[in-house]
Amino acid sequence: MAERQLTQLLTQLKSSSLPYPAASSLLSKAKILLLQLNALSPDTTTNSSHLALARDVYEQGALASIRAKNPDAFTRYVNQLAPFYELPPSILPPGNSERAKVTGLYLLLLLTQGRYAEFHSELEALSTAGTVDAERDRYLGYPIRLERWLMEGSYDRVWKGMKKGEVPCEEYGVFSDVSSLDCCVCGRWLANSRDEQILTFQIRSEIASSSERAYPSLPLSSTKSLLFLDSEGAVIDFARSRGWLIRDGTIYFPSANAAQEAGEEAEQEKETSQMIIENTLGYARQLETIV
């Protein structure tokens, strides 16, 4: 009886158009049924079909949470799924698991929060498991490519990768949806009065850090193109949030002298940052020309 009810609930949960309050209510009912089946957490005595149902419920909970832009709930579901994913196929066959999609979304969340050490730990765990070629996987390969481009300073490629037609599925679009009224600040989604992309915040932070290392100052107009902002007013708001000084149409970076005092290693880093910034500025100007 409980197994049949769970199957029915899962059918409803797999509707991506389901509002989050309705999905949350269904998930609560599903967890009660899992408790009755002794399948809330993996156990060697639990029927494999019941374990599969539990895994599917948690995966749908994770996907519903990410669609609702609730990273805390999403992370809880990821943690609940971890012991299920560690079970050998002989106990819990992969079946129609959404593991790659959920794991890829978690990698993307870590990336937008700047948690690079955890990002690479997750990748290492996937590599050790050897169950999937992460680079070639539709869902896992996406955050891997974005992280690589960010580290290389290939911001233009990241911008292109965030376009609607480039994301693997609807849930991934949450991180780069231009209609979203949320932004990622200190690893949290917060309501904002401006349209802001979650990944955009991280990219702008990376570009801003490179700019501070590479130049003592930049014209306001160049900074606008560099950061892919729509107006000089937006540049001023961003500059103030970083503690930059604005005077006579020029932005002055407070940490500009630090690189000069740090020796040869800092000088090399400065040259690299300058090259990255110049490439990004060139790309931004090309975009403006096209528009």
QUINORMO-V553396 format. One record per residue. RES is the residue in three letters. PHI is phi in degrees with one decimal (NA if undefined). PSI is psi as a letter, one per 30 degrees, with the letter a starting at -180 (none if undefined). D_FIRST is the distance of its C-alpha to the first C-alpha in whole Angstrom. Layout:
RES_PHI_PSI_D_FIRST / RES_PHI_PSI_D_FIRST
This chain:
MET_NA_e_0 / ALA_-63.2_e_4 / GLU_-63.9_e_5 / ARG_-66.1_e_5 / GLN_-63.7_e_6 / LEU_-62.6_e_9 / THR_-61.5_e_10 / GLN_-66.6_e_11 / LEU_-63.4_e_12 / LEU_-62.7_e_14 / THR_-60.0_e_16 / GLN_-70.7_e_17 / LEU_-66.2_f_19 / LYS_-77.4_g_20 / SER_-84.7_j_23 / SER_-66.4_f_26 / SER_-85.5_f_27 / LEU_-69.2_k_24 / PRO_-60.1_k_26 / TYR_-60.4_e_26 / PRO_-58.3_e_25 / ALA_-69.1_e_22 / ALA_-63.8_e_21 / SER_-62.9_e_22 / SER_-65.1_e_19 / LEU_-65.2_e_17 / LEU_-65.8_e_17 / SER_-62.6_e_17 / LYS_-64.6_e_14 / ALA_-64.3_e_13 / LYS_-67.1_e_15 / ILE_-64.6_e_13 / LEU_-66.7_e_9 / LEU_-64.3_e_12 / LEU_-62.0_e_13 / GLN_-64.5_e_10 / LEU_-91.1_g_10 / ASN_57.6_h_14 / ALA_-127.6_g_15 / LEU_-63.1_e_17 / SER_-137.8_l_20 / PRO_-61.2_k_21 / ASP_-148.8_k_21 / THR_-63.2_f_22 / THR_-90.9_f_19 / THR_-80.8_k_16 / ASN_-58.4_k_15 / SER_-61.5_e_17 / SER_-67.9_e_14 / HIS_-72.1_e_12 / LEU_-63.0_e_16 / ALA_-63.8_e_16 / LEU_-64.9_e_13 / ALA_-62.3_e_15 / ARG_-59.7_e_19 / ASP_-64.1_e_18 / VAL_-63.3_e_17 / TYR_-65.3_e_20 / GLU_-65.1_e_22 / GLN_-66.1_e_21 / GLY_-64.7_e_22 / ALA_-63.6_e_25 / LEU_-68.2_e_26 / ALA_-64.3_e_25 / SER_-66.3_e_27 / ILE_-70.7_e_30 / ARG_-65.9_e_30 / ALA_-86.2_g_31 / LYS_57.5_h_33 / ASN_-115.7_i_32 / PRO_-65.3_e_33 / ASP_-65.8_e_32 / ALA_-64.4_e_28 / PHE_-59.5_e_29 / THR_-63.3_e_30 / ARG_-62.4_e_28 / TYR_-66.9_e_25 / VAL_-60.9_e_28 / ASN_-65.5_e_28 / GLN_-70.2_f_24 / LEU_-77.9_f_24 / ALA_-50.9_e_27 / PRO_-66.3_f_26 / PHE_-69.8_e_23 / TYR_-70.9_f_26 / GLU_-83.1_f_28 / LEU_-69.7_k_26 / PRO_-68.5_l_27 / PRO_-56.5_f_26 / SER_-66.5_f_25 / ILE_-95.9_e_23 / LEU_-132.8_j_21 / PRO_-59.9_k_23 / PRO_-55.6_e_24 / GLY_53.7_b_22 / ASN_-99.4_h_22 / SER_-61.5_k_23 / GLU_-97.8_g_25 / ARG_-56.2_e_27 / ALA_-62.0_e_30 / LYS_-65.5_e_30 / VAL_-64.6_e_29 / THR_-65.6_e_31 / GLY_-62.9_e_34 / LEU_-66.0_e_33 / TYR_-66.4_e_34 / LEU_-60.9_e_37 / LEU_-66.5_e_38 / LEU_-63.2_e_37 / LEU_-59.4_e_39 / LEU_-65.3_e_42 / THR_-68.8_f_42 / GLN_-92.4_f_42 / GLY_70.6_g_45 / ARG_-93.1_i_43 / TYR_-68.5_e_45 / ALA_-63.1_e_45 / GLU_-68.6_e_41 / PHE_-56.6_e_41 / HIS_-72.9_f_43 / SER_-65.3_e_41 / GLU_-63.6_e_38 / LEU_-63.8_e_40 / GLU_-64.2_e_41 / ALA_-63.7_e_37 / LEU_-64.3_e_36 / SER_-65.0_e_40 / THR_-66.4_e_39 / ALA_-64.5_e_36 / GLY_65.1_g_37 / THR_-89.2_f_34 / VAL_-152.0_k_35 / ASP_-86.6_j_39 / ALA_-58.0_e_38 / GLU_-60.8_e_42 / ARG_-92.0_f_41 / ASP_-69.3_k_37 / ARG_-58.3_e_37 / TYR_-89.2_e_35 / LEU_-74.8_e_36 / GLY_-66.3_f_40 / TYR_-63.3_e_40 / PRO_-64.7_f_40 / ILE_-64.2_e_42 / ARG_-65.6_e_45 / LEU_-62.4_e_45 / GLU_-63.2_e_46 / ARG_-63.1_e_48 / TRP_-65.7_e_50 / LEU_-62.4_e_50 / MET_-66.9_e_52 / GLU_-78.9_f_54 / GLY_81.3_g_55 / SER_-86.1_i_54 / TYR_-65.5_e_53 / ASP_-61.3_e_54 / ARG_-69.6_e_51 / VAL_-66.4_e_49 / TRP_-57.6_e_50 / LYS_-64.4_e_49 / GLY_-65.6_f_46 / MET_-85.9_f_44 / LYS_-63.5_l_45 / LYS_-52.8_e_42 / GLY_-74.8_f_42 / GLU_-97.6_f_42 / VAL_-75.9_k_39 / PRO_-65.8_e_36 / CYS_-162.8_l_34 / GLU_-54.7_e_33 / GLU_-61.7_e_32 / TYR_-68.1_f_35 / GLY_-65.9_f_37 / VAL_-58.7_e_36 / PHE_-77.3_f_39 / SER_-138.1_g_42 / ASP_-77.5_j_41 / VAL_-68.6_f_44 / SER_-89.8_f_43 / SER_-69.6_k_41 / LEU_-100.9_h_42 / ASP_-127.6_l_42 / CYS_-140.8_l_43 / CYS_-100.7_j_43 / VAL_-124.0_j_45 / CYS_56.5_h_45 / GLY_83.3_g_42 / ARG_-127.6_k_40 / TRP_-83.5_k_40 / LEU_-131.0_k_42 / ALA_-62.3_k_42 / ASN_-139.7_l_46 / SER_-78.9_f_48 / ARG_-109.2_l_49 / ASP_-68.1_k_47 / GLU_-146.8_k_46 / GLN_-89.5_k_44 / ILE_-62.0_e_43 / LEU_-68.8_e_44 / THR_-58.0_e_47 / PHE_-58.4_e_48 / GLN_-65.3_e_48 / ILE_-64.7_e_50 / ARG_-63.0_e_53 / SER_-63.9_e_53 / GLU_-64.8_e_53 / ILE_-65.1_e_56 / ALA_-61.4_e_57 / SER_-63.3_e_58 / SER_-65.2_e_59 / SER_-63.2_e_62 / GLU_-63.0_e_63 / ARG_-78.7_e_64 / ALA_-89.1_e_65 / TYR_-134.4_k_68 / PRO_-77.0_f_70 / SER_-161.6_l_69 / LEU_-146.9_k_68 / PRO_-62.0_k_69 / LEU_-57.6_e_66 / SER_-65.1_e_66 / SER_-66.9_e_65 / THR_-65.4_e_62 / LYS_-60.4_e_61 / SER_-67.4_e_61 / LEU_-61.2_e_60 / LEU_-93.9_g_57 / PHE_56.1_h_56 / LEU_-99.8_l_56 / ASP_-84.1_f_57 / SER_-150.4_l_60 / GLU_-68.9_f_62 / GLY_-62.2_e_61 / ALA_-66.1_e_58 / VAL_-64.9_e_60 / ILE_-62.7_e_61 / ASP_-61.1_e_58 / PHE_-64.8_e_57 / ALA_-61.2_e_60 / ARG_-64.2_e_60 / SER_-66.5_f_57 / ARG_-95.5_f_58 / GLY_79.0_g_61 / TRP_-82.2_l_63 / LEU_-95.0_k_67 / ILE_-116.2_k_68 / ARG_-153.1_k_71 / ASP_54.2_h_73 / GLY_73.3_g_71 / THR_-128.7_k_70 / ILE_-102.3_k_67 / TYR_-110.8_k_68 / PHE_-91.0_k_66 / PRO_-64.2_f_66 / SER_-95.3_g_65 / ALA_-62.9_e_68 / ASN_-77.7_f_70 / ALA_-62.0_e_68 / ALA_-67.2_e_68 / GLN_-70.1_f_72 / GLU_-92.2_f_72 / ALA_-91.4_f_69 / GLY_96.1_a_72 / GLU_-63.4_e_71 / GLU_-61.9_e_68 / ALA_-65.4_e_67 / GLU_-64.6_e_69 / GLN_-64.2_e_67 / GLU_-63.3_e_64 / LYS_-61.1_e_66 / GLU_-61.3_e_67 / THR_-62.4_e_64 / SER_-62.4_e_62 / GLN_-60.9_e_65 / MET_-62.0_e_64 / ILE_-62.2_e_61 / ILE_-62.1_e_62 / GLU_-62.7_e_64 / ASN_-63.0_e_62 / THR_-66.6_e_59 / LEU_-61.5_e_62 / GLY_-61.0_e_63 / TYR_-64.6_e_60 / ALA_-62.4_e_60 / ARG_-65.7_e_63 / GLN_-62.5_e_62 / LEU_-61.9_e_59 / GLU_-62.0_e_61 / THR_-64.6_e_64 / ILE_-63.4_e_61 / VAL_-66.1_none_60
